[in-house]
Amino acid sequence: MPVRILHLHSTFSLGGKEARAVRLMNAFGDRAHHVVLSAVPDALGAREAIDPGVVAEFPGDAAPSLIGRPGPRRYWHFARYMAGFDLVLSYNWGAMDGVAARRLYAGAMQLPPLIHHEDGFNADELVRQKPARVWFRRAMLGAAHRLVVPSERLEGIARTVWRQPAARVRRIANGIPLERFGLPEPDAIPGFRRAPGDIVVGTMAGLRAVKNLPRLVRVFARSGAAGRLVIVGEGPERDAILSVAQAEGVTDRLLMPGFLADPARYVGHFDIFALSSDSEQFPISLIEAMAAGLPVVSTDVGDIRSMVSAENRRYVLPVEDEAGLAEALGRLIANRDIRHRLGSANRAVALQRYDEKTMIAAYATLYGEAIGRPRAFIKQD
């Protein structure tokens, strides 16, 4: 019998955590049926990536809302809804009301196990976590069977700031289908044409303030080297990015094709991958770039320094050092041998550490153990 899983998402737009959740849904196939709630009801872009054969429902207003004033009555209604499932998976701060409902009513109702996933913070908690959220997590995460994080940094926060016992915290590194990251498809980036001698700096990111893509435009413009910049993604910061490009005089060298699905089709068109974020944890886009054999220039946030190859770490610099980032990017644009050496080292690390099969197996084992059916999500040969 398929396992009935309730997913509680802060948003179901196609970002890193949503892409991972969808990959797991697709991998589990007919062994699970899914119901997905989003705290932002119309943010359901990841829905299109679910395989047609996977049973996934989006009940909308027919289910309790993840938005509302905290309180016992509201949490009681949410707990009653949760009782109809075998497993509950909650994601990030926007889904903490589901964790709270289980904390309050697991003793009074026969509620399924809940596994909570944390993938990082938004711009409002870049410098310091909000004390009320820290307290709430400390109080409520005891209801979770496990707390899953992708990065070493988040694992440390979970154990020290949120005060979760080591046995409750599980770190599972993000993984991708490495075998798909070979030669890119010729027309995978609309409007992209490589001229002779072009060196292409590329990134993939939601155009949000926390990604600080205006910084990337400034760094690119001040690198002192010829090249082109491709920013793949959509979001509210698009006009701000274009404004900085105009001010820096690089509008004619910037291409913004919008959101493009399936990075394996196009990331290989880049010569250098760049990240300019104020905050990251364990970015899947970085793994995809490494799998494609790209060198990386990045701000030193989250686990990025430990993710890339040892040779590449000198190109991972503090967020405030725009001059250093520009110098590093210019050095890579100008030197083909360094690009190839770092790219090869990064690909070797990706092949060793970030295989999607390993990630899927780890989640399948964890979810199966939680419901007392260890092989429930493992495909039977």
Salt bridges, closest charged atoms under 4 A:
GLU18 OE2 - LYS17 NZ 2.78
ASP97 OD2 - ARG74 NH1 2.68
GLU118 OE2 - HIS116 NE2 2.88
GLU118 OE2 - ARG137 NE 3.06
ASP119 OD2 - ARG20 NH1 2.73
ASP124 OD2 - LYS130 NZ 3.25
ASP124 OD2 - ARG133 NH2 3.60
GLU125 OE1 - ARG133 NH1 3.15
GLU155 OE1 - ARG171 NE 2.82
GLU179 OE1 - LYS357 NZ 3.80
GLU185 OE1 - ARG265 NE 2.92
ASP187 OD1 - ARG193 NH1 3.95
ASP198 OD2 - ARG228 NH1 3.67
GLU234 OE2 - ARG238 NH1 3.77
GLU248 OE2 - ARG222 NH2 2.53
ASP262 OD2 - ARG180 NH2 2.74
ASP271 OD2 - ARG194 NH1 2.84
ASP278 OD1 - ARG215 NH1 2.90
GLU280 OE2 - LYS211 NZ 2.76
ASP300 OD2 - ARG305 NE 3.18
GLU322 OE2 - ARG215 NE 3.71
GLU322 OE2 - ARG218 NH2 2.80
GLU327 OE1 - ARG331 NH2 2.28
GLU356 OE2 - ARG23 NE 2.61
